[in-house]
Amino acid sequence: MADSTYLKNVVEPFVVQWVSRRIGVVLQPRLIPVGPRTDGTPVNFEFDGVSEDGQIGLLVSASHTVKPGGTRKLHVDASILLRAGFQRRLMAFVSPGVRQNFQNKCDGLLELSKIEMLVCDELTPVMQASIAKFQAEAKSEVGDTGKQWKPGGQRW
């Protein structure tokens, strides 16, 4: 199985720090309650970045895929972000195409106007190469034929 450790331990924290600098607020990973289970017990979710006062929440996508499965994952992430009680909600991407595809496919299905979307354009060449290597390994594991996908259009 493709090892996503580098993405989780290096790329995502780098993007969280990048967002922190952009907005002028320190963000740290933190578990936040997002709602109750059917039995009433709370459900927590670990966000990639949360402000100390709990008013700002961030989720990071290190993905470069615009395939339906990747878009569904982002749809779930945004749903959780919207469900949490943040005053300010942010999603950060490492690919402008992924952000655009997500916006095209999910705008209207989710209240995307309540989420600020940023694209980190400061990844190092080593990070970019590591992301590409991970994605190539992951694709080969699932029998990806290499079909080129492009961002989809808006829903009608």
C-alpha positions in Angstrom: 0.0 0.0 0.0 1.3 3.4 -0.9 2.8 5.1 2.1 1.0 8.4 2.9 3.2 9.2 5.9 5.1 12.0 4.2 1.9 13.7 3.2 0.5 13.4 6.7 3.7 14.3 8.6 5.3 16.9 6.2 3.0 18.2 3.5 -0.2 18.8 5.5 1.6 20.5 8.5 3.5 22.7 6.0 0.2 23.7 4.5 -1.3 24.4 7.9 1.6 26.6 8.7 1.2 28.4 5.3 -2.5 29.0 6.1 -1.6 30.2 9.6 0.8 32.8 8.1 -1.7 33.9 5.5 -4.5 34.5 8.0 -2.3 35.7 10.9 -3.6 33.1 13.4 -1.8 30.0 14.6 -3.6 26.8 13.7 -2.9 23.4 15.3 -4.4 19.9 14.8 -7.2 19.3 17.2 -10.2 17.0 17.9 -13.5 19.0 17.8 -17.0 17.7 18.5 -19.1 17.9 15.4 -22.4 16.4 16.5 -24.1 13.6 18.3 -24.5 9.9 17.4 -28.0 8.5 17.3 -27.6 7.5 20.9 -26.7 11.1 21.9 -23.0 10.5 22.5 -20.7 13.1 20.9 -18.7 12.5 17.8 -15.3 14.1 17.4 -13.3 14.8 14.3 -9.6 15.7 14.0 -9.2 18.9 12.0 -5.8 19.7 10.4 -5.8 23.1 12.0 -7.9 24.9 14.7 -7.3 28.2 16.3 -6.6 28.3 20.0 -10.1 29.9 20.7 -11.8 27.2 18.5 -13.3 29.8 16.2 -11.4 28.9 13.0 -11.2 25.4 11.5 -9.1 24.1 8.6 -9.0 20.9 6.5 -6.1 20.3 4.1 -6.2 18.3 0.8 -2.9 17.1 -0.5 -4.6 15.4 -3.4 -4.0 16.0 -7.1 -6.9 13.8 -8.2 -10.1 15.1 -9.7 -11.6 11.7 -10.0 -15.1 11.1 -8.5 -13.7 9.3 -5.4 -11.4 12.2 -4.5 -14.3 14.7 -5.0 -16.5 12.6 -2.7 -13.9 12.6 0.0 -13.7 16.4 -0.3 -17.5 16.6 -0.2 -17.5 14.7 3.1 -14.7 16.9 4.5 -16.6 20.0 3.6 -19.8 18.6 5.2 -17.9 18.0 8.4 -16.3 21.4 8.3 -19.8 23.0 7.9 -21.2 20.9 10.7 -18.6 22.0 13.2 -19.3 25.2 15.1 -16.6 27.3 13.6 -17.0 31.0 12.9 -14.5 30.8 10.1 -14.1 27.6 7.9 -11.1 27.1 5.6 -10.1 24.4 3.1 -6.6 24.4 1.7 -5.6 22.6 -1.4 -2.2 21.9 -3.1 -3.7 21.8 -6.5 -5.8 24.5 -8.1 -7.5 21.9 -10.4 -8.7 19.9 -7.4 -10.1 23.0 -5.8 -11.9 24.0 -9.0 -13.2 20.6 -9.6 -14.5 20.3 -6.0 -16.1 23.7 -6.3 -17.7 22.9 -9.7 -19.1 19.5 -8.4 -20.2 20.5 -4.9 -21.4 24.1 -5.2 -25.1 24.1 -4.5 -24.9 20.7 -2.8 -23.1 22.3 0.1 -23.0 25.9 1.3 -19.5 26.5 -0.1 -20.0 30.3 0.4 -19.3 29.6 4.1 -15.9 28.0 3.3 -12.8 30.0 2.3 -10.8 28.0 -0.2 -7.0 28.6 -0.5 -4.5 27.0 -2.8 -0.9 26.6 -1.3 1.5 27.7 -4.0 4.6 27.4 -1.9 5.3 23.7 -1.9 8.9 22.8 -2.3 10.1 20.8 -5.3 10.8 17.9 -2.9 7.2 18.0 -1.6 5.8 18.2 -5.1 7.9 15.2 -6.2 6.9 13.2 -3.1 3.2 13.9 -3.7 3.7 12.7 -7.4 5.5 9.6 -6.3 2.8 8.7 -3.7 0.0 9.2 -6.3 1.8 7.1 -8.9 2.2 4.3 -6.4 -1.4 4.6 -5.3 -2.7 4.5 -8.9 -0.7 1.4 -9.7 -2.1 -0.4 -6.7 -5.7 0.1 -7.9 -5.1 -0.7 -11.5 -5.4 2.9 -12.7 -5.1 2.8 -16.5 -3.6 6.3 -16.6 -6.6 8.0 -18.2 -6.2 11.7 -17.9 -8.9 13.4 -16.0 -9.6 17.1 -16.1 -11.7 19.2 -13.8 -15.4 18.7 -14.4 -17.8 21.4 -15.2 -20.4 22.9 -12.9 -23.6 21.1 -12.1 -26.7 22.3 -14.0 
